[in-house]
């Protein structure tokens, strides 16, 4: 069993790739790390990991069941040096939620496993009619991951600056870039 975790740097890389491919901006919903929405308020559940088991918070499942958004389920299959992205509609999974396992003693989350078919598609084991198609893959080894993590940290530091200081810093960067060109 692999004890490596699919972390927020991995998830952000997947969100960035999806946003670019779809030509949209995905924004987090509340404090849920797996739940995003686009400008049209369509839900994207971005679930990832090294293993074939995943949990979906009951809150997300209930929200989509109560107010369908024509959302998208995304499973990012993390491997040591790459991430492969699979996507399909949320509606069939939400409709089949009673077939999923539940973590009733702890979180109440819905749980699912999948079978990978030659990197072309994934089938949800508990609801075989729910199929996710392979839509992309990208290299994301330790070097890329470290680079992205550093960029995210720099972004956080910049965003923590007061607006006037951030503006002054950007003007200085632009001036330095112009001089060196």
C-alpha positions in Angstrom: 0.0 0.0 0.0 1.3 3.4 -0.9 1.2 5.9 2.0 1.9 9.0 -0.1 -0.9 11.5 0.0 -2.6 13.4 -2.8 -2.2 16.9 -1.3 -3.3 20.4 -2.0 -0.3 21.0 -4.3 -1.5 18.1 -6.4 -5.1 19.3 -6.4 -4.1 22.8 -7.4 -2.1 21.4 -10.3 -5.2 19.5 -11.4 -7.5 22.6 -11.0 -5.0 24.7 -13.0 -4.9 22.1 -15.9 -8.7 21.7 -15.9 -9.3 25.5 -15.8 -7.0 25.9 -18.8 -8.5 23.0 -20.8 -12.1 24.1 -20.1 -11.4 27.9 -20.5 -13.0 28.6 -17.1 -12.1 29.5 -13.6 -12.7 27.0 -10.9 -13.2 28.5 -7.4 -13.4 26.5 -4.1 -16.8 26.2 -2.4 -16.5 27.1 1.3 -13.9 25.1 3.1 -14.3 21.9 1.1 -11.0 21.0 -0.6 -12.7 18.8 -3.1 -15.6 21.0 -4.2 -15.2 23.8 -6.8 -17.6 25.8 -9.0 -17.2 27.5 -12.3 -18.6 30.9 -13.4 -21.9 29.1 -14.4 -22.2 27.7 -10.8 -21.6 24.1 -12.1 -20.0 21.9 -9.4 -16.7 20.2 -10.0 -15.8 17.5 -7.4 -12.0 17.1 -7.8 -11.0 13.9 -6.0 -7.5 12.5 -6.3 -5.1 10.0 -4.9 -2.7 7.2 -5.4 -5.3 4.5 -4.4 -8.6 3.5 -6.0 -10.7 4.4 -2.9 -12.2 7.8 -2.5 -14.6 9.6 -0.1 -17.2 12.2 -1.0 -18.6 14.3 1.8 -22.3 13.9 2.4 -22.7 17.7 2.3 -21.5 17.7 -1.3 -23.7 14.8 -2.3 -26.8 16.3 -0.6 -26.2 19.7 -2.2 -26.0 18.2 -5.7 -29.1 16.0 -5.0 -31.1 19.0 -3.7 -30.1 21.5 -6.4 -28.5 19.8 -9.5 -25.9 21.9 -11.2 -25.1 19.6 -14.2 -21.8 19.1 -12.3 -18.7 17.2 -13.2 -16.9 14.4 -11.2 -13.1 14.5 -11.7 -10.8 11.8 -10.4 -7.1 12.5 -10.6 -5.1 9.4 -10.5 -1.7 10.3 -9.0 1.4 8.3 -9.8 5.0 9.0 -8.8 5.8 11.2 -11.9 2.4 12.0 -13.4 -1.2 12.7 -12.8 -4.0 11.4 -15.1 -7.4 13.1 -15.1 -10.7 11.4 -15.7 -14.1 13.2 -15.8 -17.8 12.4 -16.1 -21.1 13.8 -15.1 -22.1 14.0 -11.4 -25.8 13.2 -12.0 -25.4 9.4 -12.5 -23.3 9.1 -9.3 -25.7 11.2 -7.3 -28.6 9.1 -8.6 -26.7 6.0 -7.5 -25.6 7.2 -4.1 -27.6 4.6 -2.3 -25.3 2.0 -3.9 -22.2 3.6 -2.5 -20.6 2.6 0.9 -21.0 5.0 3.8 -18.6 5.8 6.6 -21.5 5.9 9.1 -19.4 5.5 12.3 -17.2 8.5 11.5 -18.0 11.1 8.9 -21.0 9.8 7.0 -19.1 10.3 3.8 -20.0 8.3 0.7 -17.2 6.0 -0.4 -16.4 4.5 -3.7 -13.8 2.5 -5.6 -13.1 2.3 -9.3 -11.6 0.1 -11.8 -9.1 1.6 -14.3 -9.4 0.4 -17.9 -6.1 0.9 -19.7 -5.9 4.6 -18.8 -8.9 5.2 -21.2 -11.7 5.3 -18.6 -12.6 4.5 -15.0 -15.7 2.6 -13.9 -17.2 3.2 -10.5 -17.3 -0.3 -9.0 -20.5 0.2 -6.9 -22.4 1.8 -9.9 -20.9 0.3 -13.1 -23.0 2.7 -15.3 -21.0 5.6 -13.9 -18.0 5.9 -16.3 -15.3 8.6 -16.3 -13.3 9.2 -19.5 -9.6 9.9 -19.5 -9.3 13.6 -20.5 -5.6 14.4 -19.9 -2.4 13.6 -18.2 0.6 15.6 -17.3 4.0 15.1 -15.8 4.2 16.1 -12.1 7.1 14.6 -10.4 8.8 16.0 -7.2 10.7 18.7 -9.1 7.5 20.1 -10.7 5.6 19.7 -7.4 8.3 21.6 -5.4 8.3 24.4 -8.0 4.5 24.7 -7.8 4.5 24.7 -4.0 7.1 27.5 -4.0 5.0 29.5 -6.4 1.9 29.0 -4.3 3.8 30.1 -1.2 5.1 33.3 -3.0 1.5 34.0 -4.1 0.3 33.8 -0.5 3.0 36.1 0.7 2.2 38.6 -2.1 -1.5 38.5 -1.4 -0.9 39.2 2.3 0.7 42.5 1.5 -1.4 45.7 1.8 -2.7 46.8 -1.6 -0.4 49.9 -1.8 2.7 47.8 -1.1 1.7 45.2 -3.6 1.2 47.9 -6.2 4.6 49.4 -5.5 6.3 46.0 -5.7 4.6 45.2 -9.0 5.6 48.6 -10.4 9.2 47.9 -9.3 9.2 44.4 -10.9 7.8 45.9 -14.2 10.5 48.6 -14.2 13.3 46.1 -13.5 12.0 43.9 -16.3 11.8 46.8 -18.8 15.4 47.8 -17.9 16.8 44.3 -18.5 15.0 43.8 -21.8 
